[in-house]
Amino acid sequence: DSVQLSSNSSLSTNAQGDGSGGSIALNTNNLTIKENSNISANAQGLGSAGNINLQGRSQAANINLNQGNITANGAQGNLEIQAQNLDLNNNSLINAEGNQGNIQVSSDSVQLSSSSSLSTNAQGDGSGGSITLNTNNLDLGEFSAISANAEGSKSAGNITIDRLSQTPNVNLSQSSITATGNQGNIRITSENLQLDRTSSISANAENNGDGGNIILTNNNNLELQESSVISTNAQGTGRGGNIEIVTDSLNISSNSEITANASATSGGNINIRVTSPRTLTLNSGKITATGGQGNITVNSPITFLRNGSLISTNGIGTEPGGNITINTDFLLSFPSENNDITANAQQSRGGRVIINSLGVFGLEFREFLTPLSDITVTSELGPAFSGQVFIRVPEGDPTSAFTKLPEDLIDPANLIVIACPADDGNIFIRTGKGGIPDNPEQPLRWRMIWQDLRDFFDLENSEPEPSVPQSDVEKKSLNCS
């Protein structure tokens, strides 16, 4: 039921030349790898590496690595791990090294700490392998990393983090999730996603490759704190990747940033949608698309900018400024806090800023940046190359539909009847009909039946008496003695 490797122990298969490496399959309730021990399937030369399959026998199976490694070295060497808990600590490593070597993990809880990593790497002409993580809880801390890498302009693998039996909570602290190579994508589905202490989620392209895309679907709170970053980057002639975020709430604070970058060509697009009646808040935070023609679209019930925050699609060099579209019920800022929305350009035309809102407070369009909270679309070539700003708010006063409440309030104490003292003689009389009428299908009960005792001939000669209003028929008296 338990397997332990310690003190530089190893469990491995090896192949040389054109041969393919053997595979390793291990079923146990508890697996511990520590003290520089390892499990590995290796292939040198042109052969394919073997596969490693680690499965827990029961639902309570644990796999713990403490200065331990699990590696598949060689082309197409895959790793598959199933356990209740997967814990990597103290420089531990799970790695698929070679062309298209993939890693798949299914675990209720996955924890990486103290510079541990879960990675795929491809060198030379190889394409990076993918990482698929199905879990209910993911914690990365203390310089730990999940990465899918490919050298040069080769395709990077994809990273997918999704639910096992419920939507996972994902927490990164001083850690990273990275796809490096051409068009390596990152997709994360989470309940809550938090990045703090310089953590990052990034899709990067080197040389002339295009940056990969980042797609985050979050059911509750998404928070970036303490200089954390979500980014796509492209160097050379590659185009920046896109960032798409759907969440109930988004908070970017303390110098954190969401950015799509391209050094020489068009930057990627950023699309953010806050789905519930909650808020997109930037508090010393940034949302930027740099390079040129990178667009930002924000859909949020309330958008709040504080303490030097920035939403920007500035163009670099001869690239024009991108476009910014903000659809929000209210766009809020403090005028003196230097919160800016900019689509500026250097040697080209400025971009567009389009704001559709019930009200914009604290931000103003200006011809150039100031220490106040500004909206600008300037160009270093001069005013003739400035972009356009459209702020669309209702023409009517939204308070005109409010109903004025009465200023004179009624004291409910005055509406209470003063009752008669219980120890005195009391009479309360109410005469007249009213209330709910009797059921016509039932006989009259507990009621005196009216009978006209006057002579018939007197009725013929009598004059009709004037009718008495209902209010006079009703008699009420209260006699307290």
Buried (B, 14 or more C-beta within 10 A) or exposed (E): EEBEBBEEBEBBBBBEEEBBBBBBEBEBBBBBBBBBBBBBBBBBEEBBBBBBBBBBEEEEBBBBBBBBBBBBBBBBBBBBBBBBBBBBBBBBBBBBBBBBBBBBBBBBBBBBBBBBBBBBBBBEEBBBBBBBBBBBBBBBBBBBBBBBBBBBBBBBBBBBBBEBEEBBBBBBBBBBBBBBBBBBBBBBBBBBBBBBBBBBBBBBBBBBBBBBBBBBBBBBBBBBBBBBBBBBBBBBEBBBBBBBBBBBBBBBBBBBBBBBBBBBBBBBBBBBBBBEEBBBBBBBBBBBBBBBBBBBBBBBBBBBBBBBBBBBBBBBEEBBBBBBBBBBEBBBBBEEBBBBBBBBBBBBBBBBBBBBBEEBEBBEBBEEBEEBBBBBBBBEBEEEBBBEBEBEEEEEEEEEEEEEEEEEEEEEEEEEEEEBEEEEEEEEEEEEEEEEEEEEEEEEEEEEEEEEEEEEEEEEEEEEEEEEEEEEEEEEEEEEE
